[in-house]
Amino acid sequence: KNLCQYSTNKWGRCNAVDLTKVHSHTTMSAANNSNESYCTFTLASDVTAGGLPSEEEIAKQLESNDPKIKRHALKAAIMAMLGGEALPRILMQVIRFCINSDDKPLKKLCMLYWEVVPKYQEPTSDEVLRAASGGQSVQRKLLPEMILVCNALMNDLNHPNEYVRGSMLRFLCKVKDEEILGPLIPSIKACLQHRHQYVRKNAAMAVFHAHRLHGETLIPDGPELMDAFISAETDIGARRNAFLMLYNESEELAIQFLAKNLDDVVKFGDGFALLVLDLTRKACRRDPNQKSRFVRVLFQMLSAESPAVSYEAAWTLISLSNSPTAIRAAAVTYTSLLNSQNDNNVKMIVLERLEKLKGKHSKILQELLPDIMRGLSSPNPDVCEKVLDVAMALVSNKNVADVVTTLKREVSKTTQESSDSSEEKGKVYRNMLIQAIHGCAVRFPDVAESVVHTLMDFLSSDGGMQVIIFVRAIVEKYPDLRPAILTKLINTVDEVTNTNVMCICLWILGEYCETSETVKDAYDTITEQLGEAPFIVQAKDKKAREEAAAAAAKGPELVTKNVVLADGTYATQTVYSEPKVNTALDNTPNLRKMIVGGDIFLGSVVSSCLTKMCLRGADVGLDALTVKSMTVNSLLTMCGIVKMAEVTVSAQKSSLADCSDRVTLCCRALLDPKANAILKQALLSEGKSSFAIFLKSVQGKEGKTKEESKDDVMSTQADDLIHFRQLKSLTAQAGDLDLDDGSDLARATGYADGNSLLTNELSHVYQLSGFADPVY
């Protein structure tokens, strides 16, 4: 068997042995000695079945009259040449039998062939030696066959079919050889006057390509030719390509054309407008005095129908000018894009731009805050989160009422049982809204009262935890709002279904009920929700629960039936039937459900809350008989809680000892006068004071974080490129666009705004001047 065998010797070279038949994947035979090792290679399969044909076979197939066979052979020739084969005989065969074919796929394959075929003669050994010894360098000589190729290319450029002409002009944009392009320049120029816009568009690109590579030699009058062409051109694509050449090859002519047609730029299409914006940034980067020439056209592009053009125009305008008029116009464009585009990525990009603007132009953005808040209608929670981040930084005393009204309306939408976008965003969106309202209420106390009552309606929802944390902070910070909040909390505590929310509700009632009415109402509500001891599942309730659990374990039943639709057609309807839930336990209050369910920690919180109310009862004016009755009932309730903790098997069984100690302490505070004197002050006052200290520490940390973020604002990132202006040509394109032209020294010393450059602050800056510096 003739396999391609490779082996590597001790020098790391690869020795080839017998390459007659190549398989797509071959593993070598075992090594013959210790210096050889295995070598595995993989060859990509080609497009022709059975491997690539030989040069003779390709030449013979190209002589066929069948275009399919010619295409197959030409594909094989291209693949072989891309693999490194020379195939010198094939060039003449292609010229003889393929170059004048009218088959369109074959013409395209010919163009690919002209790209890969060698176009120059190989230098002789004498020429190479002469050049190596310092003599005359090797001169490239074009193959004689290329004259025929050029003639064929010229025939296609003069072809009566406009699409043949256009495709050939597109192909010439890939040709870099001056000897081939030279004879074709007159035909390319003639195509600029063709009646079809497809030909003119590609002719403009061909002229641009030829002038960029060999401008002074082949087509020195290229910019003037294109200037005359663009003035008379009416096609959008051809005009854009012509302006692209002027933009790159003769910027002054491009600016002159733009100045003559300022009023019509918006009508010239999106591609032309984007080129104008590139020209604006390029010209103003080189010469800041040019800014005034482009401001008018930028304002026109802000109202363009294309969102890409309006976005780029807004970004460029902000880079060019810091005037309030320009910033306001750009911000209005950003907000319109935010509310008109459906793509979430576009929304996030626009919000990033608005977030950068708010640092220096917050007052302007505050005027547009209602438009920014309209972005909350997006069904994507990430977009809503970004909108809230931007909006909360722009809230002030003037607009806080409108912002809070909008947030309250959005929160109310999340409770509507419909298929709108707010409902689909679910719990995450509701929590974000509650946090935003919380931030507004903390910063602006005037709106706290109007907000807290609205949010307390959501204690039983998914965002109940966020709501109760907000209520707890408001109750501590604003004593004037306590009576109304406590009354509302007493009336809604029976709706709470979350254990953690219930714990905080009970803590608030135990700490802040300081009048006889609130103490009595809160105590009655809690005891009513708890019911009487014992707090243990009864036998009949236990049996009902087991039956309900068994029914739920069976899962829903699948029922399929045929139905007749409104149009008379038949359809199959599948219905899931679930067993009826036993509602006997649904009448049980939520608090009692939690205690009976084995929540030992909640039992400790209930005990502490009842103890505080009994201790405070005498101080707030309740009569002794009422206080005595409250104390007895509380002791019975606490005994029932301890009994529940001992009997119930739950995940909190490890908390039994802590619960017993806590309840014992509460009982001693109520029964023992000495313990009462020692513990009363700690139970009634220490909790509130500790929570007040906690709020102050949290607020202080937030303030420090904001100050640090302001102090540590980075004007550049660590991995950004460093642009040395003196080492770069004026036409170089930088990665970033700092068209405000802040001084390099300002940015180098860390002052992004350039307003703090004082001589005394630079006194410690020394120039590194060679080996005399101490660093060496």
N, C-alpha and C positions, 0 to 999 in steps of 0.2 A: 504494500500500500504506500502511495506517495503522499505522506503527510508533511505539513510544514513544521519542521522541528527547530526550536530555538533552544539555546543553552547559554548560560552566563558563566564566564570563566572567572578566575580569581581577581581579574582586574575590573570586573563589573561590566565588560562589554557584552554585547549580544551577538552571537554568531548565528548566521542563517544557513540552514542546510536544506536543499531541495525544496524550492517553492514552485510546485507545479499545479497543485490543487489546493485551494484555500477553502476551508470550512468556516461557517459562521462562528463557531466556538470550538477551540481545540485545546486539549490539555496534553502537555508533552509527556513523552515516555520517561521512564525513570532515569535518573542521572547515572552517567557511566562511571564517574570518579568523584572523589571528595571535593574537587574544585568546581564542579558543576552543580546547579540547583534547578528546581522546576521553574518553568516560565509559562504562564497562561496568558493568552491574548484574546481579545474579542474584536471582531470586525462587524461594522454595521451592515445590515443587509441592504442591497440596492433595489431600485425600483423595477429592475428587469428580472423576470423569472429565470432561474437557472444560472445566475451569475452574469457578469458583464461580457458581452461578445468581444472578440478580438478586433484589431484595427482593420483587418481585411474584411471581416464580416460587416462592420459598420460601414465601410466604404461601399460594399456591394449593396447593402440595404438602402443607402442614400440614393442609389441609381434607380430605385423602384419608382413606378408611376403612382403607387398607392400612397396618399398623404399620411395614412396611419402608420405605415411601415417607416416612412421618413421620420415622423415624429418620434417613433420608438428608437430609431437609430441615433437621432440627434440627442435625445435624452441620455442614451448610453454614452455618447461621446462627451457630453457635459459632465456626467458623473465621473467618468474616467479622468478627465482633465482636472476636476476638482480634487481627485485622489492623487494627483501628481504625475499622471501620464502625459507625455508630450503630444502624441498622435499627429505628427506633422502632415501626413497624407490627407487627413480629414478636411483640412482647411480648403483645399482646392475643390474637393468633392462638394462641400457645402456651397461654395461659390458657384459651381456649375449647375447643381441640381436643386438647391433650396432657396437661393437668394431671390429669385424672380417668381417664386410661388405666390399664388393668391390666397393660400390657406392661412387664415388668421392665427390659429394656434401655432402653426409652423413658423410664422413670422415672429411671434413672441419668443419661441424657442431660439430662433436665430439671434435675436437681440441678447438673450442670455448667453449664447455661444460667443458673440462678439465681446462680451465682458470678460470671459475667462480665457479666451484664446491668446497665446503669445503674439504680440504685434510687432516685435522688433527681432532683428537677427541676433544670434548669439555671437559675442565677440570671439575672435580667433585667439589662439594661444599666444601668438606674437604680440597682438595688441594688449593682452593682459600683462605679459611680461614687460612690455615697454612702459605701460602705465605704472607697474610696480616698481620699476627702476627709476622713476622720477621723470619719465618722458611725457609725451602727450597723453592726456586722459582718453579713456575709451569713449568713442562717439557712438551713440545709438543710431542704428540705421533701420528705417522702417522696412518691413517685408514688402517685396514687390506686389504680392497678392493684395495688400491693403489698399492699393490704388483701385482695384476692382471693387473692394468693399466700400470705399468712399463713394464710388460711382453709384453703387446700389443704394447707399444711404441717401444720396442726393436725389435719386429717383423717387424714393419714398417721401422725401420732403416736398417734392413737386407732384405728388400723387393727387389725382382728382378727388379721391375720397378723403374727407376732412378727418376722419378718425384714424386713418393710416398716417396722415401727416402729424396729428396730435400725439399718437403713440410714439412715433419716431422722435419728435421733439422732446418728449419725456425721457426717452432712452438717451438722448444726447446730454441730458443733465448728469448722466453717470460717466460720461467719457471725459477723461482728463488729458488725453494726448493732443498736443498742439498740432502735430502733423495731420491728424485726422479731422480736427475741428476746423482748421484753416480753410480748406476748400468749401466747407459747408456754410460759412458765415453769410455769403450773399443770399443763399436760399433761406437761412434762418431769418434774415432781415425782411425778406419778401413775405414770409409767413406772418409778420406783424400786421400786414395789410389785408390778410385773408378775411373773407366775408363771415366765416364761422367763428364764434367766440371761443370754442374749444381749442382751435388752432392758435388763435391770438394769445390765449392764456398760457399755453405751454411754450409758445415762442418767446414770451416775455421772460419765463423762467430759464429758457435756454440761453438767451442773451445775458441774463444775470450770471449764470454759471460760467459762460465763456469769459465774461469780463472779470469775474472774480479770480479766475485762474490765469488768464493770459490777456489781461485788459489792454495794456499798452501795445502789445504785439498784434493781436487779432482784431480787436474792436475798440480802438481808443476813443471813439465817439459814442460809446455805449450810454453814458448818463444823458447826453444831449438827445440821443435817439429816443431813449425811454421817456425823457421829459416831453418831447413832442408827441410820443405815443399816448402817454397818460392824459394829456390835455384833450385829445380827441376821442378817447376810449369811453364807451358807455357800459360795458359789461363789468359786473361787480368783481368777478374772479380775476379777469385780466387787469383791471385797475389795481386790485390788491397786489398782484404779483409785480406789476410795474413799480408801485410805491415801495415794495419790499426791496427792489434793487436800488432805488434812489435812497432809501433809508440806510442801506449798508454801504453803497459805493459813492454817493454824492449827497451828503446830509443837507447841504445848503439848498440844493435844488428841491429836496423833499420839503424843507421848511417853506420855501417860496411857493410851492404848489399848495401847501396847506394854508398859507396865508391868503391865497387867492380864492380858496374854496371853503372858508370857515363855516359858512352857513349850510353847506351841503354835506358836511362830513358825516352827519348822522344817517344820511340817505345812502352812503357808499357801502354799507354792509358791516357786519360784525368783525370780519377779518381785517378790514381796512381800519376800523376804529381801534382795534387792539394794537395794530402797528403804530397808529398815531400816539397811543399811550406809551408804547415802548420808546418812540422817538422823543416824547416829552421827557421821560425820565432820563434818557441818555443825554439829551441836550442840557437839561438843567443840572445834571451831575457835573458836566464839564464846565458849564458857565452859569452860575446862579442868576445872573442878570437876565437870562432868557425866560425866567418864570412868567413874567407879565405877558409874554406873547402867547402863552398856552392856556391861561386861566379861562378865557372865554370858551374855548372849545371843550375844556373839561366840564364846565357847567352845563354845556349842551349834552354831553354824553351821560351826565347823571340821570337824565330822563330817557335814556335809550330803551328800546323795547327788549333788547337782549339783557338778561340778568348778569351775564359775564362782563359785558361792556360797562354797565352801570357800577358793578362792584369794583372793577379795576379802576374806573374813573374816580370813584370815591376814595379808594386807597391812594391813588396818585395825588389827588387834591390835598389830602391830609399831609402827605409827604412834602408837598410844595409849599403849603401855607399854614400858618397858625392863626390866621384871622378868624374871628367868631363867625363871620358869614360863611367862610369856606367850611369850617368844622360843622356848622349847623346843617349846611346843605349835604355834606357827606353823611352825617348822622341820620338825617331824614332818609337818605337813600338806603342806608343799612337797615333801618327799621322797616321800610317798605319791602326790602328783600326778605327780611325775617318773617313777615306776615304773608308774603305772596308765594314763597317757594315751599314745595312739599318735601323736598329732599332734606332729611335730618342732618346729613353732613354739611349741607349748605347753611342750615340754621346754626349749627355749632361753630362754623367758621365765622359767620357774621357776628355771633355773640362774642367770640374771641376778640374781634376787632372793636366791638363796643366796650369790652372790658378794658382794653388798652387805652381807649379814649377817656374813660372815666377818671383816670389818674390826673390828667391835666385839664380836662374840660368837663368837669362834673356838673357845673351849672347849666351848660348847654344841654347835656343829656337829661338833666332833671326836667326840662321842658318837654322832652319826648318820652318821659317815663310811662304814660298811659299806652303809647304805641308799643313800647317794649313789653309791657305786661300782657299785651294781646298774644304774645308768643306762648302763653300758658295754654292756649287751645290746642297745642300739639299733642298727639297721642303718645309721644315718646317721653318717658320720665326723665331721661338724661337731658333732653332739651329743656324741660320744665325746671329741672334743678339749676341749669346754667342761667336761665332767665331769672330765677329767684335770686341767684348769687349777684347778678348784675343789678337787679332792681333794689335789693336790700342795701347795697352800697350807695344808692342814689336817693334814699328816703330822707326827707327833711321835714321841718315843721310845717312847711307850706303844703306838701303833697301827702303827708302821712295818712290823712283821713281818706283820701281817694284810694291810696294803696291798700289800706286795711279793708275798705269796702269791697275792693276787687278780690282780696284774699278770702274774705268771708263768703262772697258769692261763689268762689271756686270750691270752698269747703262744702258748702251746701249742695253743690252739684255732685260731689262724690257720694252722697247718700241717696241720690235718685236711682231708683231701680230701672235703669234703661241701658241701652247699648251704646250710649254716647261715649266719646273719647275719655271723658273724665272718669267714668265708671271703670273703663278698661285699665286705667293706670293703677287703680286699686290703692292698697294700703300704703305703698311707698309714697305716692303723690300726696295723700292726705297727711302723712307725717311731715313731709316737706312744707306743706302749707301751714301746719300748726307751728312748726319751728320758726317759720318766717313771721307769723303773727306774734309769737312769743318775743322774738327779737324786736319787733316794732313796739310792743307794749313795754318792754324793759327800757328802751331808749326814749320813748315818748309816753310819759305817764298819763297824758290826757286821753289817750285812746284805750287805756287798759280797761276801764269800766265798760265801754261798749263792746269790747272784744271778749272778755272773760265769760260773760253770760252766754254768748253765742257758742263758744267752744265747749262749755260744760254740757251742752246737749250731745256731745260726742264721747262722753265718758264710757258708754257701752260699746263703742265702735272699735275698729282695729287700732285707731290712734289714741285710745284712751290713756295710755301711759304718758304720751307726750302732753296731753291735755292736763292731766293731774299734776305733772311736774311743773307746768306753767302756772297752774292755779296755786300751787304751794308757794312758788316764788312771789306771786302777786300778793298773796295774803300776808306774807312777811314784810314786803317792801312798802305796801300801801295800806296802813291801818284803817284809813277812811273807807276802804272798800270791803272790809271784813264782814260787816253785818249782812250786806246783800249777798256776798259770795257764800257765806256760811248757810244762809237760808236756802239758797239755790242748791247747795251741796246736800243739805239734809233732805231736800225733796227729791233728789236724783240718786241718792246712794242705793236705793233699792233696785236700780237698773244696772248697776255695775256687775259684770260677770267675770272680770279678770281678777285673779287673786292679788297680784301686785298692786293693781289700781285700788282695790279695796283696802289694802294695808295702808296706803298713803292717805286715802280718804279718812280712815279711822284715826290716823295720827293727826291730821289737820283738825278734826273735830275735837280730839282730846286736848290739843294744845291751845287752840284759839277760841273756843267757846268760853267767853268771859262774862256773859250776862246770864241772868236767871232764866230768861226766855230761851236763849239758844242752848244752854246746858240742859234744860228740861226737855226741849224738843229733840235735841240730838240723842239724849239718853233713851227717850221713849221710842224713837225710830230704830235705834240699834237693838234694843231689847225686843221690839216687835219683830224685827228681821231675824233675830236669833231664835226666838221661841223659848220654850221651857226645856230644861234638862230632862232626861239625858240626851246627849248628842251622839247616839249610837243607832245604827241602822236596825230597825225592827225586823221581825221575822217575815211579816207579810211584804214589807218593802224590799227586803232582800230577795224574796222569791220573785217579785215583779221585776226586779232588776235582772235577775238571772234569765228570766223568760225573754226580756227585751234584748239582752245580749245574745241569746241563742237565735232569736229571730234576725238580728242584724248580721250574725255570722253566716246565715244562709245566703245573704246577698239578694239582689233584686232578681225577679223572674222575667225572662225574656218572652214577650208575646208578639207574634207576627201575624198580621192579617192584611187582606186585600181591601183597598178603598178605591172609590171612584172620585176622580178629581173634578174640578169645575168645568174643564173643557171636555169631559166625557171619557178621558183616558183612565186606564187602570194603573194603580201604583201599589207598591208593597210598603206597609207602615209597620215599623218595629217600635214596641212600647215596653218600657221597663216598669214593672209593677213592684213597688216596695211594700213590705208589711207595715201596717199602721203602728205608729209609735204610741206606747202607753203613756198617756198624759196624766196619769195619777200623781206622778212626782213633780209635774210642771208647776203645780200650785205652791210648791215649797219655795220660800224666799231664797234668793241667791246666797245670802250670807250663811243661812243655815245649811244649804247644800254644801258649801265649801267646808264648813266645820264638820258636818257629818261625813263628808268624803275623806276626812283624815288629814286636813291641813293644820298641822300642829303649830306652825309659825304664825298663821293667822289667828289661831286661838290665843297665843301669847299677846299679839297686838290688841285683840279685843279686850283681854284682861287689863292691859295697861290703860287703854282708853277709858274703860268703865271706872277704873280706880281714880284716874285724874278727874273725871266728872264728879265722883262722890266726894273727893277731897276739896274740890273747888265749890261744891254746892253750898256749903255753909258760908263761904267767903262772899258769894255773889248775892246772898239774900234769901236763899231757899229756907223754908221752915225746917225745924229739926225733925219733924215727923216724916217729911218727904225725903230728907237726907237719909234717915234711918232706913226707910223702905228701899231707897236706891242701894244702900250699902248691903242689905240682906239679899236682895235680888242679885247683886253683883257677885257676892260670895257664892251663892248657889250656882250661878252661871260658871264661875271659875272652877268650882269643884267638878261640874259636868265636863268642862274642857279637859281637865287633868284625867278624868276617868276615860274620856274618849281617846286621849293620847296613849293611855295604858292598854286599852282593849283593841283599838283599830290597828290593822296591819297596813302600813303605807310606806311610801318611799322616804318619808320624814321621820321614821321610827327612831333614828339616831338623835333627833332633837327632843326626845322625851325628857331627858335630864334637865336640859336648858329650860324647857317649858315648865317643869315642876318647880325649879328654882325661881323662875320669874313670877309664877302664880303665887308661890309661897311668900315672896317679898311683897306682892300687892296685898295679899290677905293680912300680913302683919301690919302694913301701913294703915289698913282700914280698922283693925281690931286692937292693936297695941298702941296706947297713947305715946309711949316713949319712941317707938318706931315711927309713929306718925310725925312727931316733932323733928325727928332726924331726916326723914325721907320726903316730907311734904315739899320743902323748898326745891329739892333736886328734881322731883317728879314734875312739878308745875312750871319751873323756870329754866332749868338747865337745857332742856330740849330746844326751846326756842332760841336761846342765846347761842347754842352750838350751831344751829342751822343758820343764824344770822352771820356768824363768823365764816361759815362755809360759803355763803353767797358772796361775801366780800372777797374772800380768797379767789373764788372763781372769776369774779369781775376783774380783780387785779391781774390775774393770769392772762385773761383775754386782752386787757389793755397793754400788758407787756408784749404779748405776741404781736399785736398790731404795730406797736412802736418798733419792735425788732424787724418786722417785715418791711416797714417804711425805711428803716435805716439800711437794711441789707438788700435793697432793690438792685438787682444786677442789670446793668445796661447791655451786657453781652453774656453769653453762656460760655462755660469752660471749654466746650469743644467747637466753638465758632472759629472760623478762619480769621487770621489776622491779616488785614489788608494794609500794606505799606504803600501809601499814595505815591511816594517818590520813586518807588521801584516798579511802578505799573504804568503802562501807557494810558493815555487819556481815553482811548476807546475801549479799554478793558471793562468788562461787565463784572461788577462785584456781586457777591452773594446776597448782600442786604442793600437796602435803599435808604440812605440817610440823606434825604434831599434838603433837610434843614441846614446842612453844612455846618454842623458844630465843629469846633476846632479839634484837631487831632490831640492836642495837648490836654484839652478838657476831658476827652474820653480816656486818655491814657492815665490821667491822675484820678479817675473815678468820678468826676463831676459830669453826670450825663447831661445836665442842662446848661453847663458852661457858665453859670451865674456866680460861682464861688471861687473864681480864680483870683486869688490875692497874692501879691508878691511875697509877703511874709510866710504864706503857706507853702511856697515853693522853695524856701530857703534851704530845705534839707535835700533837694534834688541835685545830684551831681552827675556829670557826664562820665560814662565809662570810656576812658581814653587809653586803652592798651594796657601794657604790663605795669604801668605806674599805679594802677588802681589797687587798693588793698585786697580786693577779691582774689587777685592772683598770688 
